[in-house]
């Protein structure tokens, strides 16, 4: 089922998400719905807060980045905990399904080590690098109540404030179902 994506300005996007302790058919169904929602919106990652659920869950499909080395990198991350970020800070233009039409350069470390569970509840500890690390860091931020705009300089934030305000009001072009703070669903 395709779910509406919550737009910038919604309080759920700024909350630190709660842990998940129930694994089973409901969680698997939610993961499947999140993948379907993400694909429908042409995204490569989606976090539960972006669909209005303040829980520690996000999905990614790095294969969508068209790089052979990411083949088979479709994953769900439950209760992720960042253990370490290392390496050089690399700048890359990021966008967000909750902030349609806006892309900005964000600097992030090139490596991240996470402890997480899969949708079955099995625990993993793994290091990710490159674009996959970036997508994971972006989605991890969502479950910590952060957005990519939080990484921008104060000057850059002031320059895009009008666009962010328009998104909050539902005045953003988007090709997928969204729920706006002001103006309801569209």
Secondary structure, 3 states (H helix, E strand, C coil): CCCCEECCCCHHHHCCCECCCCCCHHHHHHHHHHHHHHHHCCCCEEEHHHHCCCECEEEEEHHHHCCHHHCCCEEEEEEEEEEEEEEEEEEEEEEECCEEEEEEEEEEEEEEEEEEECCCCCEEEEEEEHHHHHHHHHHHHHHCCCCHHHHCCHHHHHHHHHHHHHHHCCCCCCCCCEEECCCEEC
